[in-house]
Amino acid sequence: MTDTRITSPADGFEVLLITGMSGAGRSHAADSVEDMGWYVVDNMPPKLLVPLVDMMTNAGGASAGVHRLAAVIDVRSRDYFDDLSAVIGHLDDLGVRTRILFLDASDDVLIRRYESVRRPHPLQSGGRLIDGIHDERALLAHLKGRADMVIDTSALSIHQLSTKLYEAMLGSGPQTVAVHIFSFGFKYGVPLDADFVADVRFLPNPFWVPGLRDLTGLDAPVSDYVLSSEGASDFLDAYEKAMLTAIRGYAQEDKHFVTIAVGCTGGQHRSVAMSEALAARLRAHGLEVSVSARELQRRHQRH
């Protein structure tokens, strides 16, 4: 039977509304969500969400890989809160999944935070700080009640808030850590941006094997040669275990991006094959792993 359902360009598009009390951590939450791959806009009046989503989907935004929009809505856009229900309903009609994240904190914590930055509350209007906080809390009470996620940041550091957001959005544990592995050649310089650098020059070099020199670690003959060499499997076993231990720790410490560099002499054979093998092992544990080859990319650019 032919599927006759009509799909909208907005199908699969997600919108996250980040709101809550001023001083509760909206800006840091927006930064964390952006690190997760969301397109973030700040101080967005709800009425503008529909045309923005329409522009991003019909102008090729979704097809270009932008499927998630996070909009920070704060008390400065209070005149638009009455429109929020209608806007969310319109987005539902478009097939857009919409969620509300509400950040809160106790009055005494908000007062301390405002006093530490020496800035007035947006609703203070020349009066007492506590009055501005109370007015904002009353204004946002209905929105908090319909929120999908409420996080109280009173006792949280910015790192703990980030960890809670990752847990709420992506789950917990190592799966929240994105891993990038890239191969390189030591003779072209040691990378400065790697968290870990592995040296696989102890393995036999395919460069000296007739028929393998002009191939790379992406080719099966070279990969088979490298991975079947003495010590290759033992090294991968040990390095896989070490990386899993580190990644679990990073997830707990609010570090969600890890870069592993694997080097050999020229970055063409051993490091490329070992990078791919390590990536396959880590993916088997459910981790998000991307791979690149620095020297192969440079060679391709030259040609």
LUMRO-819531 format. One record per residue: z, x, y of N, C-alpha, C, O in turn; chain; residue number from 1. Coordinates in steps of 0.2 Angstrom, whole numbers. Layout:
n_c3_n_c1_n_c2_ca_c3_ca_c1_ca_c2_c_c3_c_c1_c_c2_o_c3_o_c1_o_c2_unit_pos
Z_X_Y_Z_X_Y_Z_X_Y_Z_X_Y_A_NUM .
...
END
This chain:
n_c3_n_c1_n_c2_ca_c3_ca_c1_ca_c2_c_c3_c_c1_c_c2_o_c3_o_c1_o_c2_unit_pos
0_4_-6_0_0_0_0_4_6_4_9_7_A_1 .
-4_3_11_-4_7_17_1_5_22_3_-1_23_A_2 .
4_10_24_10_9_29_7_8_36_4_11_39_A_3 .
9_1_38_6_-1_44_11_-1_50_9_-3_56_A_4 .
16_3_49_21_3_55_18_7_60_15_12_59_A_5 .
20_5_66_17_8_72_23_13_75_29_10_76_A_6 .
22_19_76_27_24_78_26_25_85_20_26_88_A_7 .
32_26_89_32_27_96_32_35_97_35_38_92_A_8 .
30_38_102_30_45_103_38_47_104_39_52_103_A_9 .
42_42_105_49_43_106_53_43_99_59_44_99_A_10 .
50_41_94_53_41_87_55_48_86_52_52_86_A_11 .
62_48_84_65_54_82_68_58_88_71_63_87_A_12 .
67_55_94_69_59_100_77_57_101_78_51_99_A_13 .
81_61_103_88_60_104_90_61_111_88_66_114_A_14 .
95_57_113_98_58_120_105_58_119_108_54_116_A_15 .
108_63_122_116_64_122_118_64_129_116_67_133_A_16 .
123_59_130_125_58_137_132_61_137_137_60_133_A_17 .
133_67_141_139_70_142_143_68_148_140_69_154_A_18 .
148_65_147_152_63_153_159_64_152_161_67_147_A_19 .
163_61_156_171_62_156_174_64_162_171_63_167_A_20 .
180_65_162_184_67_168_182_74_171_181_79_167_A_21 .
182_74_177_180_80_181_186_85_179_192_84_180_A_22 .
184_91_177_188_96_176_190_96_168_194_101_166_A_23 .
187_92_164_189_92_157_184_96_153_185_97_147_A_24 .
179_99_156_175_104_153_167_102_152_164_104_147_A_25 .
165_97_156_158_95_155_153_101_155_148_101_152_A_26 .
154_105_160_149_111_161_149_115_155_144_117_153_A_27 .
155_117_152_155_121_146_152_117_140_148_120_136_A_28 .
153_111_140_150_107_135_143_107_135_139_108_130_A_29 .
140_106_141_133_107_142_130_113_140_125_114_137_A_30 .
134_119_142_131_125_140_131_126_132_126_129_129_A_31 .
136_124_129_136_124_121_131_120_118_128_122_113_A_32 .
130_114_121_124_110_118_118_113_119_113_112_115_A_33 .
117_116_125_111_120_126_109_125_121_104_126_119_A_34 .
115_129_119_114_134_114_112_131_108_110_135_103_A_35 .
114_125_106_112_122_100_104_119_100_102_117_95_A_36 .
101_120_106_94_119_106_92_113_110_86_110_110_A_37 .
97_110_113_96_104_117_93_106_124_94_111_127_A_38 .
89_101_127_86_102_134_91_98_138_92_92_137_A_39 .
95_102_143_100_99_146_98_98_154_95_103_157_A_40 .
100_93_156_99_91_164_106_89_166_110_85_163_A_41 .
108_92_172_114_90_175_114_85_180_109_84_184_A_42 .
120_81_181_121_76_186_115_71_186_111_70_191_A_43 .
113_68_180_108_64_179_110_57_180_113_54_176_A_44 .
107_53_185_108_46_186_105_42_180_99_44_178_A_45 .
109_38_176_106_35_170_99_31_171_95_31_167_A_46 .
98_29_177_91_25_178_86_30_177_80_28_176_A_47 .
87_36_178_81_41_178_80_43_170_75_47_169_A_48 .
84_41_166_84_44_159_77_41_156_74_45_152_A_49 .
76_34_157_70_31_154_64_35_156_60_37_152_A_50 .
62_36_163_56_39_164_56_46_162_51_49_161_A_51 .
62_50_162_62_57_159_60_57_152_56_61_150_A_52 .
63_53_148_61_52_141_54_51_140_51_54_136_A_53 .
52_46_144_45_44_143_40_50_145_35_51_142_A_54 .
42_54_150_38_59_152_38_65_147_33_68_145_A_55 .
44_66_144_45_71_139_41_70_133_39_74_129_A_56 .
41_63_131_37_62_125_30_61_125_26_63_121_A_57 .
28_57_130_21_56_131_17_62_134_11_62_134_A_58 .
21_66_137_17_72_140_17_78_135_15_84_137_A_59 .
19_76_129_19_82_124_25_85_123_25_90_119_A_60 .
31_83_126_37_87_125_39_86_118_41_92_116_A_61 .
39_81_115_42_80_108_37_84_104_40_88_99_A_62 .
31_84_104_26_88_100_27_95_101_25_99_97_A_63 .
29_97_107_30_104_109_37_107_106_38_113_107_A_64 .
41_103_103_47_105_100_53_102_104_59_104_102_A_65 .
52_99_109_58_96_113_60_89_110_56_84_112_A_66 .
65_89_106_66_82_103_73_80_105_75_74_103_A_67 .
77_84_109_84_82_110_85_83_118_84_89_120_A_68 .
87_78_121_89_78_128_96_77_129_99_72_127_A_69 .
100_81_133_107_80_134_107_79_142_105_84_146_A_70 .
110_74_144_111_73_151_118_72_153_122_69_150_A_71 .
120_77_158_127_77_160_128_71_166_124_72_171_A_72 .
132_66_165_133_61_170_140_61_172_145_60_168_A_73 .
141_62_179_148_63_181_149_58_186_145_53_188_A_74 .
155_58_189_158_53_193_153_52_200_153_47_203_A_75 .
150_57_201_146_57_207_140_52_207_137_50_212_A_76 .
138_50_201_133_45_200_136_38_198_133_35_194_A_77 .
142_37_201_146_31_199_142_24_200_143_19_197_A_78 .
138_25_206_134_19_207_129_17_202_127_11_202_A_79 .
128_21_197_123_20_192_126_17_185_123_16_181_A_80 .
133_18_185_136_16_178_135_9_176_134_8_170_A_81 .
134_4_181_132_-3_179_126_-3_176_124_-8_172_A_82 .
121_2_177_115_1_174_114_5_167_109_4_163_A_83 .
120_8_165_120_12_159_119_8_152_115_10_148_A_84 .
122_2_152_120_-2_146_113_-4_145_110_-4_140_A_85 .
110_-6_151_103_-8_151_99_-2_149_94_-3_145_A_86 .
100_4_151_96_10_150_97_11_143_92_13_139_A_87 .
103_11_140_104_13_133_100_8_128_97_10_123_A_88 .
100_1_130_96_-4_127_89_-2_127_86_-3_122_A_89 .
86_0_132_79_2_133_78_8_129_72_8_126_A_90 .
82_13_129_81_18_124_81_16_117_77_19_113_A_91 .
85_12_115_85_9_108_79_6_106_76_7_101_A_92 .
76_2_111_70_-1_110_64_4_109_59_3_105_A_93 .
65_10_112_59_15_112_60_19_105_56_23_104_A_94 .
66_18_101_67_22_95_71_28_97_71_33_92_A_95 .
74_29_102_78_35_104_85_34_102_88_29_103_A_96 .
87_39_98_94_39_96_99_41_102_97_46_105_A_97 .
103_37_104_107_39_110_115_39_108_117_34_105_A_98 .
118_44_110_125_45_109_129_47_115_126_50_120_A_99 .
135_45_116_139_47_122_145_52_120_149_50_115_A_100 .
145_57_123_151_62_122_155_62_128_153_63_134_A_101 .
162_60_127_166_59_133_172_64_132_175_65_127_A_102 .
173_68_138_178_74_138_184_71_142_183_69_148_A_103 .
190_72_140_195_70_143_201_75_143_200_80_140_A_104 .
206_75_147_211_79_148_217_75_151_216_71_155_A_105 .
223_78_150_229_74_153_229_76_161_226_80_163_A_106 .
232_71_164_233_72_172_236_79_174_233_82_178_A_107 .
241_81_171_244_87_173_240_93_171_240_98_175_A_108 .
236_93_166_231_98_165_225_98_170_223_104_172_A_109 .
223_93_171_217_92_176_220_95_183_216_98_187_A_110 .
226_93_185_229_96_191_229_103_191_227_106_196_A_111 .
232_106_186_232_114_185_225_117_186_224_122_189_A_112 .
220_114_183_213_117_183_211_116_190_207_121_192_A_113 .
212_111_193_209_110_200_213_115_205_209_118_209_A_114 .
219_115_204_223_120_208_221_127_207_221_131_212_A_115 .
219_129_201_217_136_199_210_138_203_209_143_204_A_116 .
206_133_203_199_134_206_199_133_214_194_134_217_A_117 .
204_129_216_205_128_223_199_124_226_196_125_231_A_118 .
197_119_222_192_114_224_195_107_224_199_105_220_A_119 .
192_103_229_195_96_229_191_92_223_186_93_221_A_120 .
195_86_221_192_82_216_186_78_220_187_76_226_A_121 .
181_76_216_175_72_220_177_65_222_174_63_227_A_122 .
183_63_220_185_56_222_192_57_227_195_52_228_A_123 .
193_63_228_200_64_232_199_61_239_204_58_242_A_124 .
193_62_242_192_59_249_197_61_254_199_57_258_A_125 .
200_67_254_205_69_259_212_67_257_216_69_261_A_126 .
213_63_252_219_61_250_222_66_245_221_72_244_A_127 .
227_63_241_230_67_235_226_68_229_222_64_228_A_128 .
226_74_226_222_75_220_224_70_215_219_68_211_A_129 .
230_68_214_232_64_208_228_57_209_227_54_204_A_130 .
228_55_216_224_49_217_217_49_215_214_44_212_A_131 .
214_54_216_207_55_214_206_55_207_201_52_204_A_132 .
211_58_203_211_58_196_212_51_193_208_49_188_A_133 .
216_47_196_218_40_194_212_36_195_210_32_191_A_134 .
208_37_201_203_33_202_197_34_197_194_29_195_A_135 .
196_40_196_191_42_191_192_39_184_188_37_181_A_136 .
199_40_182_200_38_175_199_30_175_197_28_169_A_137 .
201_26_180_200_19_180_192_18_180_190_13_176_A_138 .
188_21_184_181_21_184_178_22_177_173_18_175_A_139 .
180_27_173_177_29_167_180_25_161_178_27_155_A_140 .
185_21_162_188_18_156_184_14_151_184_15_145_A_141 .
179_11_154_174_7_150_170_11_146_168_10_140_A_142 .
167_17_150_163_21_146_166_25_141_163_26_136_A_143 .
173_27_142_176_30_137_177_26_130_177_28_125_A_144 .
178_19_132_179_15_126_173_14_122_173_12_116_A_145 .
167_15_124_161_15_120_158_21_118_152_21_116_A_146 .
161_27_120_159_33_118_159_34_110_163_32_107_A_147 .
154_38_108_153_40_101_158_45_99_160_46_93_A_148 .
159_50_104_163_56_103_168_57_109_166_57_114_A_149 .
175_57_107_179_58_113_183_65_111_186_65_106_A_150 .
183_70_115_186_76_114_191_77_120_190_77_126_A_151 .
198_78_118_203_79_123_204_87_123_205_90_118_A_152 .
202_89_129_202_97_130_209_99_133_209_105_135_A_153 .
214_95_133_220_97_136_223_104_134_225_108_137_A_154 .
223_105_127_226_111_124_220_115_121_222_120_117_A_155 .
214_115_123_209_119_121_206_124_126_206_123_132_A_156 .
205_130_123_202_135_127_194_133_127_192_129_123_A_157 .
190_137_131_183_136_131_180_137_124_175_134_122_A_158 .
183_142_121_180_144_114_182_138_109_178_137_105_A_159 .
188_136_110_190_130_105_186_124_106_184_120_102_A_160 .
184_123_113_180_117_114_173_118_111_171_113_108_A_161 .
170_124_112_164_125_109_164_124_102_159_121_99_A_162 .
169_126_98_170_126_91_170_118_89_167_116_84_A_163 .
174_114_93_174_107_92_168_104_93_166_99_89_A_164 .
164_106_98_157_103_99_153_105_93_149_100_91_A_165 .
153_111_91_148_113_85_150_109_79_146_106_75_A_166 .
157_108_78_159_104_72_157_96_73_154_93_68_A_167 .
157_94_79_155_87_80_147_86_79_145_81_77_A_168 .
144_91_82_136_90_82_133_93_76_128_90_73_A_169 .
136_98_73_132_101_67_136_102_61_134_104_56_A_170 .
143_100_61_147_101_55_151_108_57_151_110_62_A_171 .
155_110_52_159_116_52_157_121_48_153_120_43_A_172 .
160_127_49_159_133_44_153_137_46_150_136_51_A_173 .
151_141_41_145_146_42_138_142_44_134_145_47_A_174 .
138_136_42_131_133_43_130_132_51_125_130_53_A_175 .
135_133_55_134_132_62_132_139_65_131_139_71_A_176 .
131_144_61_129_150_64_122_151_62_120_151_56_A_177 .
118_153_67_111_154_66_110_162_66_113_166_70_A_178 .
106_164_60_106_171_59_98_173_60_94_170_58_A_179 .
98_179_63_91_182_64_91_189_61_95_193_63_A_180 .
86_190_57_86_196_54_79_199_56_74_196_56_A_181 .
79_206_58_73_209_60_73_216_57_78_219_57_A_182 .
67_218_55_66_225_53_63_229_59_61_227_63_A_183 .
65_236_58_63_240_63_62_247_60_64_249_54_A_184 .
59_252_64_58_259_62_63_263_66_62_263_72_A_185 .
67_267_62_71_272_66_68_277_71_70_279_76_A_186 .
62_279_69_58_284_73_56_281_79_53_284_84_A_187 .
56_274_80_54_271_86_60_268_90_59_265_95_A_188 .
66_270_88_72_268_92_76_263_88_74_258_85_A_189 .
83_264_89_88_260_86_89_254_91_90_255_97_A_190 .
88_248_88_89_242_93_96_241_96_101_243_93_A_191 .
96_239_102_103_238_105_106_232_105_112_231_106_A_192 .
102_227_102_104_220_103_106_217_96_107_211_95_A_193 .
108_222_91_110_219_84_117_219_83_121_224_86_A_194 .
120_214_80_127_214_78_128_219_72_133_222_72_A_195 .
123_219_68_124_224_62_117_228_61_112_225_62_A_196 .
118_234_59_112_238_58_112_241_51_117_244_49_A_197 .
107_239_47_107_242_40_102_247_39_96_246_42_A_198 .
103_252_36_99_258_35_97_258_27_101_259_23_A_199 .
90_257_26_88_257_19_83_262_18_79_262_13_A_200 .
84_268_22_80_274_20_82_277_14_79_282_12_A_201 .
87_275_11_89_278_4_84_276_-1_84_279_-7_A_202 .
80_271_0_76_268_-5_69_272_-5_67_275_0_A_203 .
66_273_-11_59_277_-11_54_274_-6_54_267_-5_A_204 .
50_278_-3_46_276_3_39_274_0_36_278_-3_A_205 .
37_268_0_30_266_-2_24_269_2_19_270_-1_A_206 .
26_272_7_21_276_11_18_281_7_12_283_8_A_207 .
22_284_3_19_290_-1_16_288_-8_14_292_-12_A_208 .
15_281_-9_12_279_-15_5_277_-14_4_272_-10_A_209 .
0_280_-17_-7_278_-16_-8_270_-17_-5_268_-22_A_210 .
-11_267_-13_-13_260_-13_-7_256_-10_-9_250_-9_A_211 .
-2_259_-8_3_255_-4_4_257_3_7_253_7_A_212 .
2_263_5_3_265_12_0_260_17_3_259_22_A_213 .
-6_257_16_-9_253_21_-7_246_20_-9_242_24_A_214 .
-2_244_16_1_238_15_7_237_19_9_243_22_A_215 .
10_232_19_17_231_22_22_228_17_20_225_12_A_216 .
28_227_20_33_224_16_32_217_14_36_214_10_A_217 .
27_214_18_26_207_17_21_206_11_20_200_9_A_218 .
18_211_9_13_211_3_17_212_-3_22_216_-4_A_219 .
15_208_-8_19_207_-15_19_214_-18_25_216_-20_A_220 .
14_218_-18_15_225_-22_20_229_-18_24_233_-22_A_221 .
20_229_-12_26_233_-8_33_230_-10_37_234_-11_A_222 .
33_224_-9_39_220_-10_42_222_-17_48_223_-18_A_223 .
38_221_-22_40_222_-29_42_229_-30_47_230_-33_A_224 .
39_234_-27_40_241_-27_47_242_-24_51_246_-27_A_225 .
48_240_-18_55_241_-15_60_238_-18_66_241_-20_A_226 .
60_231_-20_65_227_-23_67_230_-30_73_228_-32_A_227 .
62_233_-33_64_235_-40_66_242_-40_68_245_-46_A_228 .
67_245_-35_69_252_-34_76_252_-36_80_248_-34_A_229 .
79_258_-38_86_259_-40_90_258_-34_89_262_-29_A_230 .
95_254_-34_100_253_-28_98_248_-24_102_245_-20_A_231 .
92_245_-24_90_240_-20_94_233_-21_97_230_-16_A_232 .
94_231_-27_98_225_-29_106_226_-28_109_221_-25_A_233 .
108_232_-29_116_233_-28_117_232_-20_122_230_-18_A_234 .
112_235_-16_113_235_-9_113_228_-7_117_226_-3_A_235 .
108_224_-9_108_217_-7_114_213_-9_116_209_-5_A_236 .
116_214_-15_122_211_-17_128_212_-12_132_207_-10_A_237 .
129_218_-11_135_220_-7_134_218_1_139_215_4_A_238 .
128_218_3_127_217_10_127_209_11_129_206_16_A_239 .
124_205_6_125_198_6_132_196_6_134_191_10_A_240 .
136_199_2_143_197_2_147_199_9_151_195_11_A_241 .
145_205_12_148_207_18_146_202_24_150_200_28_A_242 .
139_200_24_137_196_29_140_189_29_142_186_34_A_243 .
141_186_23_144_180_22_151_180_24_153_175_28_A_244 .
155_185_23_162_186_26_162_186_33_166_182_36_A_245 .
157_190_36_157_190_43_155_184_47_158_182_52_A_246 .
150_180_44_147_174_47_153_169_46_153_165_51_A_247 .
157_168_41_162_164_41_167_165_46_170_160_49_A_248 .
169_171_47_173_173_53_170_171_60_174_169_64_A_249 .
164_173_61_161_171_67_161_164_69_162_162_74_A_250 .
160_160_63_160_152_64_167_150_67_167_146_71_A_251 .
172_153_65_179_152_67_180_154_74_185_152_77_A_252 .
177_160_76_178_163_82_173_161_88_172_164_93_A_253 .
170_155_87_165_153_91_159_157_93_157_158_99_A_254 .
157_161_88_151_165_89_146_162_84_147_162_78_A_255 .
141_159_87_136_155_83_129_158_82_124_155_80_A_256 .
128_164_84_122_168_83_123_175_81_127_179_84_A_257 .
120_177_76_121_184_73_114_187_72_110_184_69_A_258 .
114_193_74_107_197_73_109_203_69_113_207_70_A_259 .
105_203_64_105_209_59_99_213_59_93_210_58_A_260 .
99_219_60_93_224_60_93_228_54_98_230_52_A_261 .
87_228_51_87_232_44_81_237_46_76_236_47_A_262 .
83_244_45_79_249_47_77_254_42_81_255_37_A_263 .
70_256_42_68_262_38_65_267_43_66_266_49_A_264 .
61_271_40_58_276_44_53_273_49_54_274_55_A_265 .
48_270_47_43_267_51_43_260_52_39_257_56_A_266 .
47_256_49_48_249_50_42_245_47_40_240_49_A_267 .
38_248_42_32_245_39_33_242_32_31_237_30_A_268 .
37_245_28_38_244_21_45_242_19_46_236_18_A_269 .
49_247_18_56_245_15_60_240_19_63_235_16_A_270 .
60_241_26_64_237_30_62_230_30_65_225_30_A_271 .
55_229_30_52_223_30_54_219_23_55_213_24_A_272 .
53_222_18_54_219_11_61_217_11_63_212_8_A_273 .
66_222_13_73_220_12_75_215_17_80_211_15_A_274 .
72_214_23_74_209_27_72_202_24_76_198_25_A_275 .
66_202_21_64_195_18_69_194_13_71_188_12_A_276 .
71_199_9_75_197_3_82_195_5_85_190_2_A_277 .
85_198_10_91_197_13_91_190_16_96_186_15_A_278 .
86_188_19_85_181_22_85_176_17_88_171_17_A_279 .
81_177_11_81_172_6_88_171_3_90_166_1_A_280 .
92_177_2_99_176_-1_103_172_4_107_168_1_A_281 .
103_173_10_107_169_15_105_162_15_109_158_16_A_282 .
99_161_15_96_154_15_99_150_9_100_144_10_A_283 .
99_153_4_102_150_-2_109_147_-2_111_143_-6_A_284 .
113_150_3_119_148_5_119_142_10_125_140_13_A_285 .
113_140_12_113_134_17_113_137_24_113_132_29_A_286 .
112_143_25_112_146_32_105_145_35_100_145_32_A_287 .
105_144_42_98_144_46_97_152_47_100_155_51_A_288 .
91_154_44_89_161_45_82_162_47_78_159_44_A_289 .
81_166_53_74_167_55_73_175_54_78_179_54_A_290 .
67_177_53_65_184_51_59_186_56_55_182_57_A_291 .
60_192_58_54_195_62_54_202_60_58_205_57_A_292 .
48_205_62_47_213_60_45_216_67_39_215_69_A_293 .
49_220_70_48_223_76_41_227_76_37_226_81_A_294 .
41_232_72_35_236_72_29_233_70_23_235_72_A_295 .
29_228_65_23_224_63_20_220_69_14_220_70_A_296 .
25_217_73_23_214_79_20_218_84_15_217_87_A_297 .
23_224_85_20_229_90_13_231_88_8_232_92_A_298 .
12_232_81_6_234_79_0_229_80_-5_230_81_A_299 .
2_223_78_-2_217_79_-4_216_87_-10_215_88_A_300 .
1_218_91_-1_217_98_-6_223_101_-10_221_105_A_301 .
-5_228_98_-10_234_99_-17_232_97_-22_235_100_A_302 .
-17_229_92_-24_227_89_-26_220_92_-32_218_90_A_303 .
END
